[in-house]
Amino acid sequence: MASKKKKKDQQKPRKPKVDLMAGMPRPKPISFHGSIQSLRQAREYPILGCWIMNGWQDQGITPIVVARQQAEDKVIYGDFLVDIFCLGVKNALWKVDVSLKQFHRNLPRLCSDMPEPCEISLAHELIYGSIDYARQYGFEPHPDFAEASLILNLPEKHPRKHKIKFGKDGKPLFIAGPYDNARAIVNQLMQTAGEGNFDYIVMF
């Protein structure tokens, strides 16, 4: 018994578990609440407005909110997280039957506390243009974009008059977020863009 106790005492103490994601914002859950029927007929509702994050040109990534007037006091909207430097649409969600008051109250949270009204043509150019750019390097939009895009007009509805330049300094710039598989994305860029033809920033 003494030898067992001694052996037990000599065991190294277990290292405490470290949560590497502590202090980082958790991703917002994708919402599928509401009527699919309302979503399918979303393009019949008039556009209420579009909003984008202030300073999006320098950040390279921005939420874009597109809302339609579903009824006198009801709103249907889509919220798209757009990376214009590399990955295209990284996230997408939609909601229906939201009260007008609640929508305007939640808008700063949906648009990173700095919502700025924008033309619908700019919102569409950023969303669809970023998807086209990302596809050149093998990146597809978030799976939930297929449903959320029903709130948008069709791509050909608005001419791309804003002449947005995607990428950074003429090539993709991947800025890793806390939920990105950085290794897989860099490997993809190595295959599609080629070494030296893209930049990346990975935070540790």
RONU-136815 format. One line per 10 residues: their letters; for each residue x, y, z of N, C-alpha, C. Coordinates in steps of 0.02 Angstrom, whole numbers. Example, Ala and Ser with C-alpha at 12.3 -4.5 7.8 and 13.67 -1.06 7.14 Angstrom:
2
as	660/-284/390/615/-225/390/660/-165/390 ~ 642/-112/354/684/-53/357/645/2/394
This chain:
204
maskkkkkdq	41/-61/0/0/0/0/43/63/0 ~ 99/61/38/143/119/42/173/136/-25 ~ 193/84/-63/224/97/-128/173/126/-176 ~ 111/101/-172/58/128/-216/44/201/-200 ~ 44/216/-134/31/284/-114/86/330/-138 ~ 149/305/-132/206/344/-153/204/358/-228 ~ 185/305/-265/180/312/-337/126/362/-356 ~ 71/359/-318/17/406/-330/37/477/-316 ~ 76/487/-262/99/553/-243/147/582/-294 ~ 184/537/-328/233/560/-376/203/578/-444
qkprkpkvdl	140/560/-454/109/577/-518/105/652/-527 ~ 117/673/-589/115/745/-604/43/770/-601 ~ 34/828/-572/-35/855/-571/-60/868/-641 ~ -124/857/-651/-154/869/-716/-156/943/-731 ~ -141/959/-794/-144/1029/-815/-217/1050/-823 ~ -232/1109/-800/-302/1132/-809/-319/1139/-883 ~ -381/1125/-901/-403/1133/-970/-410/1207/-986 ~ -387/1224/-1044/-389/1294/-1066/-438/1301/-1123 ~ -484/1346/-1116/-532/1360/-1170/-502/1411/-1216 ~ -479/1389/-1275/-446/1434/-1321/-494/1486/-1350
magmprpkpi	-559/1473/-1344/-608/1519/-1372/-634/1568/-1319 ~ -607/1564/-1257/-632/1608/-1204/-622/1681/-1224 ~ -672/1720/-1211/-668/1791/-1227/-685/1808/-1298 ~ -693/1758/-1341/-709/1772/-1411/-785/1766/-1420 ~ -813/1807/-1463/-886/1804/-1474/-905/1739/-1507 ~ -958/1708/-1482/-983/1647/-1512/-1023/1664/-1575 ~ -1023/1619/-1624/-1061/1635/-1685/-1135/1638/-1671 ~ -1169/1684/-1705/-1241/1689/-1696/-1274/1630/-1729 ~ -1323/1599/-1695/-1356/1542/-1726/-1395/1562/-1787 ~ -1394/1519/-1837/-1433/1532/-1897/-1507/1521/-1881
sfhgsiqslr	-1547/1569/-1900/-1618/1566/-1883/-1659/1540/-1941 ~ -1700/1490/-1926/-1746/1464/-1976/-1819/1473/-1955 ~ -1830/1521/-1908/-1897/1532/-1885/-1939/1566/-1939 ~ -2002/1555/-1935/-2046/1589/-1982/-2071/1544/-2036 ~ -2108/1574/-2080/-2141/1536/-2133/-2098/1530/-2195 ~ -2086/1469/-2217/-2050/1457/-2280/-2088/1487/-2338 ~ -2154/1486/-2332/-2195/1515/-2385/-2183/1589/-2393 ~ -2177/1625/-2337/-2162/1696/-2339/-2093/1708/-2370 ~ -2046/1665/-2353/-1979/1672/-2381/-1981/1662/-2457 ~ -2018/1613/-2480/-2020/1599/-2552/-2052/1655/-2592
qareypilgc	-2095/1694/-2560/-2126/1750/-2597/-2096/1817/-2577 ~ -2037/1815/-2546/-2006/1876/-2520/-1995/1929/-2574 ~ -1979/1908/-2635/-1965/1957/-2688/-2027/1996/-2710 ~ -2085/1974/-2686/-2146/2011/-2702/-2155/2071/-2654 ~ -2119/2070/-2598/-2126/2124/-2549/-2078/2182/-2568 ~ -2098/2244/-2557/-2055/2301/-2573/-1994/2305/-2527 ~ -1940/2331/-2553/-1879/2339/-2514/-1891/2393/-2461 ~ -1877/2377/-2399/-1881/2425/-2344/-1816/2465/-2339 ~ -1760/2431/-2348/-1695/2465/-2345/-1638/2415/-2342 ~ -1578/2441/-2351/-1517/2400/-2346/-1467/2437/-2302
wimngwqdqg	-1430/2399/-2263/-1382/2429/-2217/-1316/2391/-2221 ~ -1263/2428/-2210/-1195/2400/-2213/-1155/2430/-2155 ~ -1100/2398/-2138/-1059/2423/-2082/-1018/2483/-2104 ~ -1017/2534/-2063/-977/2593/-2076/-903/2573/-2078 ~ -867/2596/-2130/-796/2581/-2136/-781/2514/-2167 ~ -830/2486/-2203/-822/2419/-2232/-765/2415/-2282 ~ -749/2470/-2315/-696/2468/-2367/-629/2448/-2337 ~ -614/2474/-2278/-550/2459/-2247/-550/2392/-2210 ~ -607/2374/-2182/-612/2312/-2144/-609/2251/-2189 ~ -638/2256/-2248/-639/2199/-2294/-692/2148/-2279
itpivvarqq	-726/2155/-2223/-780/2109/-2205/-835/2150/-2173 ~ -896/2135/-2192/-952/2175/-2166/-1017/2135/-2165 ~ -1059/2145/-2115/-1127/2120/-2119/-1166/2164/-2167 ~ -1210/2134/-2206/-1255/2172/-2250/-1326/2149/-2235 ~ -1369/2196/-2216/-1439/2180/-2200/-1483/2206/-2256 ~ -1524/2162/-2282/-1573/2180/-2334/-1643/2163/-2306 ~ -1686/2214/-2301/-1752/2205/-2270/-1807/2223/-2319 ~ -1863/2186/-2314/-1922/2199/-2354/-1983/2209/-2309 ~ -2029/2250/-2334/-2091/2265/-2296/-2140/2207/-2308 ~ -2143/2161/-2261/-2186/2102/-2269/-2259/2120/-2259
aedkviygdf	-2272/2166/-2213/-2340/2191/-2200/-2332/2260/-2170 ~ -2387/2291/-2150/-2383/2360/-2125/-2335/2366/-2066 ~ -2335/2317/-2022/-2290/2319/-1964/-2247/2256/-1960 ~ -2235/2225/-2016/-2194/2163/-2016/-2137/2169/-2066 ~ -2081/2141/-2047/-2021/2144/-2089/-1994/2074/-2100 ~ -1970/2061/-2160/-1932/2001/-2175/-1862/2025/-2197 ~ -1810/1994/-2169/-1743/2019/-2185/-1693/1962/-2191 ~ -1639/1977/-2226/-1581/1932/-2229/-1520/1969/-2204 ~ -1477/1932/-2170/-1415/1961/-2143/-1357/1920/-2170 ~ -1312/1952/-2207/-1259/1917/-2243/-1191/1943/-2218
lvdifclgvk	-1147/1897/-2197/-1080/1916/-2177/-1035/1907/-2238 ~ -1010/1964/-2265/-976/1964/-2329/-902/1982/-2321 ~ -859/1938/-2347/-787/1950/-2348/-768/1968/-2419 ~ -754/2033/-2430/-739/2055/-2499/-665/2044/-2516 ~ -625/2026/-2467/-554/2016/-2480/-538/1945/-2505 ~ -582/1895/-2486/-563/1827/-2504/-621/1777/-2507 ~ -658/1768/-2454/-701/1709/-2446/-773/1719/-2469 ~ -794/1780/-2487/-863/1789/-2509/-911/1790/-2450 ~ -969/1757/-2457/-1020/1756/-2404/-1002/1703/-2353 ~ -980/1724/-2294/-958/1678/-2242/-1015/1653/-2198
nalwkvdvsl	-1070/1690/-2197/-1127/1670/-2155/-1189/1704/-2183 ~ -1247/1674/-2170/-1310/1703/-2193/-1366/1679/-2148 ~ -1413/1723/-2133/-1473/1703/-2096/-1531/1744/-2121 ~ -1591/1722/-2105/-1651/1758/-2125/-1704/1752/-2070 ~ -1748/1801/-2068/-1804/1799/-2021/-1865/1830/-2053 ~ -1923/1804/-2036/-1986/1832/-2060/-2029/1852/-2001 ~ -2082/1890/-2015/-2131/1910/-1964/-2099/1947/-1905 ~ -2049/1988/-1918/-2018/2028/-1866/-2053/2096/-1864 ~ -2072/2119/-1805/-2105/2184/-1801/-2057/2239/-1822 ~ -2085/2291/-1852/-2044/2347/-1876/-2004/2378/-1819
kqfhrnlprl	-2035/2385/-1762/-2002/2414/-1703/-1944/2371/-1681 ~ -1956/2305/-1678/-1903/2259/-1656/-1845/2258/-1706 ~ -1862/2261/-1770/-1809/2260/-1821/-1762/2320/-1812 ~ -1790/2380/-1806/-1748/2440/-1799/-1710/2438/-1732 ~ -1739/2408/-1682/-1704/2402/-1618/-1644/2355/-1623 ~ -1652/2302/-1663/-1599/2252/-1670/-1548/2268/-1724 ~ -1563/2317/-1765/-1519/2332/-1823/-1446/2344/-1804 ~ -1431/2382/-1751/-1360/2391/-1732/-1326/2325/-1715 ~ -1361/2279/-1684/-1331/2214/-1669/-1320/2173/-1733 ~ -1365/2179/-1779/-1359/2142/-1842/-1302/2169/-1885
csdmpepcei	-1287/2233/-1877/-1238/2265/-1920/-1178/2292/-1881 ~ -1157/2255/-1830/-1096/2270/-1792/-1096/2340/-1762 ~ -1153/2362/-1736/-1159/2425/-1699/-1147/2487/-1741 ~ -1133/2479/-1805/-1119/2538/-1847/-1158/2533/-1913 ~ -1224/2526/-1911/-1261/2520/-1974/-1262/2585/-2013 ~ -1253/2578/-2078/-1254/2636/-2123/-1299/2619/-2182 ~ -1350/2659/-2196/-1393/2643/-2253/-1353/2643/-2318 ~ -1372/2599/-2363/-1338/2597/-2428/-1390/2581/-2483 ~ -1371/2595/-2544/-1414/2579/-2601/-1420/2503/-2607 ~ -1478/2481/-2630/-1488/2410/-2641/-1439/2384/-2694
slaheliygs	-1422/2426/-2742/-1374/2404/-2794/-1305/2391/-2764 ~ -1285/2430/-2714/-1220/2419/-2682/-1221/2354/-2641 ~ -1276/2344/-2604/-1282/2282/-2565/-1278/2221/-2610 ~ -1313/2222/-2666/-1313/2165/-2712/-1245/2156/-2745 ~ -1213/2211/-2762/-1147/2206/-2795/-1095/2176/-2747 ~ -1098/2195/-2684/-1052/2168/-2635/-1064/2094/-2623 ~ -1127/2076/-2617/-1144/2006/-2602/-1128/1961/-2661 ~ -1157/1976/-2719/-1147/1932/-2777/-1076/1938/-2805 ~ -1048/1998/-2802/-980/2006/-2826/-929/1969/-2784 ~ -939/1969/-2718/-893/1932/-2674/-897/1857/-2686
idyarqygfe	-958/1833/-2701/-966/1762/-2716/-929/1744/-2780 ~ -937/1785/-2832/-902/1772/-2895/-826/1772/-2885 ~ -802/1819/-2845/-730/1824/-2833/-705/1762/-2795 ~ -741/1744/-2742/-720/1687/-2701/-720/1622/-2741 ~ -767/1615/-2787/-771/1554/-2826/-711/1544/-2872 ~ -677/1598/-2889/-617/1592/-2929/-564/1551/-2893 ~ -569/1551/-2827/-518/1518/-2786/-547/1457/-2749 ~ -606/1435/-2771/-633/1372/-2746/-675/1378/-2683 ~ -698/1438/-2666/-737/1447/-2605/-810/1461/-2623 ~ -855/1422/-2593/-927/1430/-2605/-958/1470/-2547
phpdfaeasl	-1015/1503/-2559/-1048/1539/-2505/-1073/1491/-2451 ~ -1086/1517/-2392/-1112/1478/-2337/-1175/1440/-2360 ~ -1184/1378/-2337/-1242/1338/-2359/-1310/1372/-2349 ~ -1316/1413/-2297/-1381/1446/-2284/-1394/1504/-2331 ~ -1346/1521/-2374/-1357/1575/-2422/-1411/1555/-2472 ~ -1417/1492/-2487/-1467/1469/-2537/-1537/1492/-2517 ~ -1554/1487/-2453/-1620/1510/-2431/-1622/1585/-2420 ~ -1571/1612/-2387/-1570/1684/-2371/-1570/1726/-2435 ~ -1542/1700/-2489/-1538/1738/-2552/-1607/1751/-2582 ~ -1658/1714/-2559/-1726/1726/-2585/-1752/1795/-2566
ilnlpekhpr	-1720/1826/-2517/-1739/1894/-2498/-1708/1945/-2545 ~ -1653/1926/-2578/-1620/1970/-2625/-1656/1969/-2693 ~ -1643/2020/-2733/-1664/2016/-2803/-1616/1970/-2840 ~ -1634/1950/-2900/-1590/1908/-2940/-1527/1948/-2958 ~ -1470/1914/-2969/-1407/1950/-2982/-1410/1999/-3039 ~ -1448/1982/-3092/-1449/2026/-3151/-1496/2087/-3142 ~ -1530/2091/-3086/-1578/2145/-3075/-1544/2214/-3071 ~ -1483/2216/-3043/-1448/2279/-3032/-1381/2279/-3067 ~ -1367/2328/-3110/-1301/2332/-3142/-1248/2348/-3089 ~ -1188/2323/-3101/-1134/2334/-3052/-1100/2400/-3066
khkikfgkdg	-1135/2453/-3048/-1111/2521/-3063/-1060/2548/-3014 ~ -1053/2514/-2957/-1008/2540/-2905/-935/2520/-2916 ~ -925/2473/-2961/-857/2452/-2980/-814/2434/-2918 ~ -842/2391/-2876/-807/2368/-2817/-747/2325/-2837 ~ -690/2338/-2806/-630/2297/-2817/-625/2246/-2761 ~ -628/2183/-2780/-624/2130/-2730/-551/2108/-2722 ~ -538/2076/-2664/-468/2061/-2648/-435/2123/-2619 ~ -371/2118/-2607/-333/2174/-2579/-268/2181/-2619 ~ -260/2241/-2648/-200/2254/-2689/-193/2205/-2746 ~ -251/2187/-2776/-250/2144/-2835/-245/2070/-2823
kplfiagpyd	-250/2047/-2761/-248/1975/-2747/-287/1960/-2683 ~ -304/1896/-2672/-342/1879/-2612/-301/1893/-2549 ~ -337/1917/-2498/-308/1926/-2431/-353/1888/-2383 ~ -328/1834/-2355/-367/1794/-2307/-348/1817/-2237 ~ -398/1844/-2201/-390/1863/-2131/-428/1813/-2090 ~ -393/1771/-2054/-424/1715/-2018/-467/1740/-1960 ~ -529/1716/-1957/-573/1729/-1901/-568/1671/-1852 ~ -598/1678/-1792/-592/1626/-1741/-623/1559/-1760 ~ -667/1558/-1810/-700/1496/-1829/-680/1472/-1899 ~ -629/1503/-1928/-605/1481/-1993/-554/1424/-1986
naraivnqlm	-556/1377/-2032/-505/1325/-2036/-448/1354/-2077 ~ -404/1390/-2042/-352/1428/-2076/-307/1384/-2119 ~ -288/1326/-2093/-243/1282/-2131/-274/1261/-2197 ~ -339/1240/-2194/-373/1217/-2254/-381/1274/-2305 ~ -396/1334/-2281/-406/1391/-2326/-340/1410/-2360 ~ -286/1412/-2321/-221/1429/-2351/-200/1376/-2401 ~ -212/1312/-2385/-196/1259/-2433/-236/1266/-2497 ~ -300/1286/-2490/-342/1296/-2549/-314/1353/-2592 ~ -293/1407/-2560/-265/1463/-2597/-199/1445/-2630 ~ -161/1401/-2598/-98/1379/-2629/-113/1342/-2694
qtagegnfdy	-168/1304/-2695/-185/1265/-2755/-216/1309/-2809 ~ -259/1356/-2790/-297/1394/-2839/-264/1460/-2859 ~ -235/1495/-2812/-203/1559/-2827/-128/1550/-2842 ~ -98/1504/-2804/-27/1491/-2813/15/1530/-2763 ~ 71/1502/-2744/115/1534/-2696/137/1603/-2720 ~ 132/1652/-2675/151/1720/-2691/96/1761/-2722 ~ 39/1729/-2737/-17/1764/-2769/-74/1778/-2721 ~ -62/1771/-2657/-111/1788/-2607/-75/1805/-2542 ~ -110/1840/-2497/-83/1856/-2431/-130/1828/-2379 ~ -105/1818/-2319/-148/1796/-2265/-123/1821/-2198
ivmf	-170/1830/-2153/-155/1851/-2085/-190/1802/-2038 ~ -152/1769/-1996/-179/1720/-1949/-162/1743/-1880 ~ -213/1753/-1838/-203/1775/-1769/-194/1714/-1724 ~ -149/1720/-1676/-139/1667/-1627/-157/1693/-1558
